[in-house]
Amino acid sequence: MKGISDEDVFKLMDVFSIVDAACLIAGVSPNQAYYEDNWGEWGIRGSSNDPENASHVFSITLNALTNSIKADKLNAVIVLEHHNTKYLTQSSMSKNWLLTHDIDAKKTTIDRVDLVTWLKQKKVFPDVFFPQGRISDISNTEHKFYCPKLHMLIDAWEALFTADIQSTTIKKYIEEYMNANKSKYRGLGDTKESSISSLAEIANFDKGGSTIVGNPLHHFGIEERAEIREVKKQSINAQIYAEIPASNPTVSDADLPF
């Protein structure tokens, strides 16, 4: 009888202890974790198959997970230790203090969905939780699902953020970018104009076909940052901004002193 692989075993886990999660993120089996009584810390028993930085990643990740749970930034079913680890805690010196124990890293559990969401927010994509890879793998030609057309299209779309467009449309710019660079992508050197046009239509967000001069972000306007809006709301600043004209007034030849 043949058993299943480690990867399949981990797929069966819907709920993880903090220790389990830290191990898997570090690229090692949860079975390698152990508790050092003398130091009062968790560690992992090394293996020849471990990533080079596994121990370092495990330690930092264990603390990061625990602290996020304490700060209510990661959902978990919390279990406290029974040992003499009582301490006072509070989020503000002006509030009442609470006497509590530390979190039990082996008994406190995290749901898989909550853990994956937390990892996405941190923009960390360990293979065991993201076997399909990540968005940045679009440009990885060694990825088993690499798609050269998708790679080229994403690059063209990203080029818009820094583009200096001279009197053309968004779609036309994307077409020109892909025609100029198609030979850089695997097997796309002979891509026909019609195919390029069809790809460009996917990334074309301006279906109205506006003629752009300069950078598209400036042309279509950028939403004000929240902190700038807050500054404008302040009474003195509101008056100052109100006195700034939306555009420069037109100056005629008759107004010039020469």
Order of alpha helices (4+ residues) and beta strands (2+ residues): alpha-beta-alpha-beta-beta-alpha-beta-beta-beta-alpha-alpha-beta-alpha-alpha-beta-alpha-alpha-alpha
